[in-house]
Amino acid sequence: MTMRPPSTPAPSVPTPSAPARSRSALRLAATAGLALALVGLVGCSTAAPGAPSAPAAAEAPFDLTTGNLDTRPHIDAVPEAVAALKASGFTPVQAGKLTVALGGAGSPPTSFFAEDDAQTIIGSDADFASLLAEGLGLEYTPENVAWADWPLGIESGKYDLALTNVGVTEERKELFDFATYRDAVMGFSVAAGSEITKISEPKDVSGLRVIVGSGTNQEKFLLDWFAQNEAAGIDPGEPVYFEDSAAGSLALASGRADVSIDPHALATFRATTLGETRVVGSFNSAYPVNGQVGAVTAKGNGLVEPVGLVIQSLIDSGTYDEVLQRWGQGEEAVTESLINPPGLPKP
């Protein structure tokens, strides 16, 4: 599943750290497959008469190459976490190493392959995974894992930890432990030339055609808003469903849809790099609870508490904010790492 919160300003964008990438390369990165329940839908701008003109594409604010590793934050081992790890009795899959499942073929800016090396995984999840290993006094050992494969890999002991944008759910907590590190946020995207400037409450989607994934928690959220509009005696709005992202892109570009619901991090990354869409609102995708994304370990193996201590040290030192800001994910920041907090209720 995916997850995401209520409308706040879009996160700040880091200062450009590399030469501009080609638009085709950025488009490829921005539309990489999601390791999430909702498919990311890429929009292209088509300004309506009198609507704001689409902004010109600027130099890429993210370094999407292996050069990004040169600016990745680093920390020393966190004594409290190292002591807790030793006391826990946890044994790493590989001695002296932290083997972390990441979604290399996932979605920018959380986890994706570098432009110039299909073996190097970069993104905010990769940054956090590296920092967690350093904080625990272990060697960072990333593994590219398909979304569908991380649960069995963690359960079987193939991987110590998974950072693949996994939202906390009550069902998953029966098999896994979570140490949270981001809010689970979805975003409302519109074409850059759209006259829509803000979506923060049900009436804002009245009369709009909104692209959403069928059977997702985001659909549940949207249909509840539509129901509130109908009860208020106004046009509720209309959900729009597509089998693939290309069809959704064309719908948003051609005006056959007005809004698309996407993972907030991807929506912001896409808007920043391509300049063809805008993010006009957000909400927590674990509705009706305030869900978070967590680092995942096998249930009861002793690793989650030391991991939580490292995450909290990152938050307290400011390194945490440094990672989120360098990937444009400031809106997803949390103030503390929680161990197995309330998650999305069971169906």
C-alpha positions in Angstrom: 0.0 0.0 0.0 0.9 3.6 -0.2 0.5 6.3 2.1 0.5 10.2 2.6 -1.3 14.2 4.8 -3.5 17.3 4.5 -2.7 20.3 2.5 0.4 22.2 3.2 2.9 24.2 1.1 5.1 22.1 -1.2 8.5 21.3 0.2 11.4 23.5 -0.6 13.7 22.4 -3.5 17.4 21.9 -3.0 19.9 24.1 -4.9 21.0 22.5 -8.2 23.9 20.3 -7.6 24.6 19.0 -11.1 24.3 20.1 -14.7 20.9 20.0 -16.2 19.8 16.5 -17.3 18.1 15.9 -20.5 14.3 16.2 -20.4 14.0 12.6 -21.7 16.2 11.3 -18.9 14.3 13.2 -16.3 11.0 12.0 -17.7 12.3 8.4 -17.5 13.4 8.9 -13.9 10.2 10.7 -12.9 8.0 8.0 -14.3 9.8 5.0 -12.9 7.6 2.2 -11.6 6.3 2.7 -8.1 6.7 0.1 -5.3 3.4 1.3 -4.1 -0.3 0.3 -4.4 -1.1 3.4 -6.4 0.5 3.7 -9.9 2.2 7.1 -10.4 0.6 9.0 -13.3 2.7 11.5 -15.2 0.9 14.6 -16.4 1.8 17.0 -19.3 0.6 20.6 -19.3 -1.9 22.0 -21.7 -3.0 25.5 -20.7 -6.6 26.4 -21.1 -7.4 29.8 -22.5 -6.8 32.4 -19.8 -5.1 29.9 -17.5 -1.6 30.4 -16.1 1.1 29.4 -18.6 3.2 26.4 -17.8 6.6 27.3 -16.4 9.7 26.6 -18.5 11.7 23.6 -17.4 14.6 24.7 -15.2 17.9 23.1 -14.6 17.6 19.8 -12.8 17.6 20.5 -9.0 18.7 16.9 -8.3 21.8 15.1 -9.3 20.5 11.8 -10.7 23.9 10.3 -11.3 26.4 8.4 -9.1 27.8 11.8 -8.4 25.0 12.2 -5.9 26.9 9.8 -3.6 29.6 12.6 -3.1 27.0 14.7 -1.3 25.3 12.0 0.7 25.3 12.8 4.4 27.3 10.6 6.8 27.4 10.1 10.6 29.5 8.4 13.2 28.2 5.3 15.0 25.5 6.2 17.6 26.8 4.7 21.0 23.3 4.2 22.4 22.2 2.4 19.3 25.3 0.3 19.1 24.9 -0.8 22.7 21.2 -1.6 22.2 22.0 -3.6 19.1 24.6 -5.6 21.1 22.2 -6.2 23.9 19.4 -7.2 21.6 21.0 -10.4 20.5 20.3 -9.6 16.8 22.6 -11.3 14.3 23.0 -9.6 10.9 22.6 -11.7 7.8 26.2 -10.9 6.9 28.6 -10.4 9.8 29.5 -6.8 10.4 27.0 -5.6 7.6 23.5 -4.2 7.5 21.8 -5.8 4.4 19.1 -3.5 3.3 16.3 -4.2 0.8 15.8 -1.1 -1.5 13.6 -0.6 -4.5 16.2 0.2 -7.2 13.6 0.1 -9.9 11.2 2.0 -7.7 10.3 5.7 -7.8 12.3 8.9 -7.5 13.0 10.6 -5.2 12.8 7.8 -2.6 14.7 5.0 -4.4 15.8 4.5 -8.0 18.9 3.6 -10.1 21.3 6.3 -10.9 21.2 7.6 -14.5 24.8 6.5 -15.3 24.8 3.2 -13.4 22.0 0.7 -13.3 23.5 -1.0 -10.2 23.7 2.1 -7.9 20.6 2.9 -6.0 20.2 6.6 -4.9 17.3 8.5 -3.3 16.2 9.4 0.1 15.6 5.8 1.2 19.1 4.9 0.1 20.5 7.9 2.1 18.6 6.8 5.2 19.7 3.2 4.8 23.3 4.2 4.6 23.0 6.4 7.7 21.3 3.6 9.6 24.1 1.3 8.9 26.7 3.9 10.0 24.7 4.7 13.1 24.7 1.0 14.0 28.4 0.6 13.4 27.8 -1.7 10.4 28.8 -1.7 6.8 26.0 -0.5 4.4 25.0 -3.3 2.0 22.1 -2.4 -0.3 20.2 -5.0 -2.2 17.8 -4.2 -5.1 14.5 -5.8 -4.4 11.1 -5.9 -6.2 8.2 -4.5 -4.1 6.5 -7.9 -4.0 9.7 -9.6 -2.7 10.6 -7.6 0.4 8.1 -9.3 2.8 9.4 -12.9 2.2 13.0 -11.6 2.1 12.6 -10.0 5.6 10.7 -12.9 7.0 13.2 -15.5 5.8 16.2 -13.5 7.0 17.6 -12.8 3.6 17.6 -9.1 4.4 18.1 -7.4 7.8 16.0 -4.3 7.0 13.7 -3.0 4.2 13.4 0.6 3.2 11.0 0.5 0.3 8.5 3.2 1.2 6.5 0.7 3.3 3.5 2.2 5.1 2.6 0.9 8.5 -0.6 -1.2 8.5 -2.2 -3.2 11.3 -2.0 -6.3 9.1 1.8 -5.9 8.4 2.5 -5.4 12.1 1.5 -9.0 12.7 4.6 -10.1 10.8 7.0 -7.1 10.9 8.3 -4.4 13.2 8.4 -0.8 12.1 10.5 2.2 13.1 8.9 5.2 11.4 10.9 7.9 9.5 8.4 9.7 7.3 4.8 10.7 7.1 2.8 8.8 4.5 1.6 11.6 2.1 -0.3 11.6 -1.1 -0.5 14.7 -3.3 -3.1 16.3 -5.6 -1.4 17.1 -9.0 -2.8 19.3 -11.8 -1.4 20.3 -15.2 0.9 23.3 -14.9 -1.6 25.4 -16.8 -4.6 24.5 -14.7 -6.6 27.2 -13.0 -6.8 25.0 -9.9 -4.6 26.4 -7.2 -5.6 24.6 -4.0 -7.2 21.4 -2.9 -7.6 21.0 0.9 -11.2 20.1 1.6 -14.1 18.3 -0.1 -15.6 21.3 -1.8 -12.3 21.9 -3.6 -12.9 18.7 -5.7 -16.6 19.5 -6.4 -17.2 19.0 -10.1 -13.7 17.8 -10.8 -12.6 14.6 -12.5 -10.0 13.1 -10.3 -7.6 10.3 -11.4 -7.2 7.7 -8.6 -6.2 4.1 -8.3 -9.1 1.6 -8.1 -9.3 -0.3 -4.8 -6.7 1.9 -3.0 -7.1 3.7 0.3 -6.8 6.9 -1.7 -9.9 6.0 -3.6 -11.7 5.5 -0.2 -10.5 8.9 0.9 -11.7 10.5 -2.4 -15.1 8.8 -2.4 -15.7 10.0 1.2 -15.0 13.6 0.0 -17.4 13.1 -2.9 -20.1 11.8 -0.4 -19.6 14.9 1.8 -20.1 17.1 -1.3 -23.3 15.2 -2.2 -24.6 15.6 1.3 -23.9 19.3 1.1 -26.0 19.5 -2.1 -23.1 20.3 -4.4 -21.6 18.5 -7.4 -19.6 15.7 -5.7 -17.0 15.2 -8.4 -16.1 12.1 -10.4 -13.4 9.5 -9.9 -11.4 8.6 -13.1 -9.7 5.2 -13.5 -7.0 4.1 -16.0 -5.3 0.8 -16.5 -1.8 2.5 -17.1 0.0 5.7 -16.4 0.3 6.7 -20.0 -3.5 6.8 -20.4 -3.7 8.9 -17.2 -1.0 11.3 -18.5 -2.9 11.9 -21.7 -6.1 12.4 -19.8 -4.6 15.1 -17.6 -2.8 16.7 -20.5 -5.9 16.8 -22.8 -8.2 18.0 -20.1 -10.2 14.8 -19.8 -9.2 14.8 -16.2 -8.6 17.7 -13.9 -6.6 16.2 -11.0 -4.4 13.2 -10.3 -3.7 11.7 -6.9 -0.1 10.5 -6.7 2.5 9.7 -4.0 3.5 13.2 -2.8 7.2 12.6 -3.1 6.9 11.6 -6.7 4.4 14.3 -7.5 6.7 17.0 -6.2 9.8 15.5 -7.9 8.0 15.3 -11.2 6.7 18.9 -10.9 10.1 20.2 -10.0 12.1 18.3 -12.7 9.7 18.5 -15.6 7.7 21.7 -14.9 4.6 20.2 -16.5 2.5 19.6 -13.3 1.9 21.3 -10.0 1.1 20.0 -6.6 -1.9 21.8 -5.1 -2.6 19.8 -2.0 -1.9 16.7 0.0 -3.4 14.3 2.6 -2.3 11.3 4.7 -2.9 8.1 2.7 -3.6 6.0 5.8 -6.9 7.8 6.2 -8.6 7.6 8.7 -5.4 7.4 10.8 -2.3 9.5 10.5 -0.1 6.9 9.0 3.7 6.8 8.6 6.3 5.1 6.5 8.7 2.8 8.4 12.0 0.9 8.2 10.9 -2.7 8.4 12.4 -5.6 10.3 11.3 -9.2 11.1 8.9 -9.3 14.0 10.7 -9.6 17.3 14.3 -10.0 16.0 15.6 -7.2 18.2 16.7 -4.8 15.4 13.9 -2.3 15.4 14.7 -0.6 18.6 18.4 0.1 17.7 17.2 1.3 14.3 14.6 3.6 15.9 17.4 5.1 18.1 19.5 5.9 15.1 16.5 7.5 13.3 15.8 9.6 16.4 19.5 10.7 16.5 19.2 11.8 12.9 16.1 13.8 13.7 17.7 15.4 16.8 21.0 16.3 14.9 19.3 17.8 11.8 20.8 15.2 9.5 17.3 13.9 9.0 16.1 17.2 7.6 19.2 17.5 5.4 18.2 14.2 3.7 14.6 15.2 3.2 15.4 18.7 1.9 18.0 17.4 -0.5 15.3 15.3 -2.1 12.4 17.8 -1.8 10.5 15.8 0.8 10.3 18.4 3.6 6.5 18.0 3.9 6.9 14.4 5.0 9.1 15.1 8.0 8.3 13.6 11.4 9.5 14.9 14.8 10.1 11.4 16.3 10.6 7.9 15.3 7.8 5.6 16.6 8.0 1.8 17.1 5.0 0.1 15.6 2.5 3.0 15.9 -1.2 2.6 14.9 -1.4 1.9 11.1 -3.9 1.6 8.4 -6.8 -0.5 9.8 -7.4 -4.0 8.4 -10.0 -4.1 5.6 
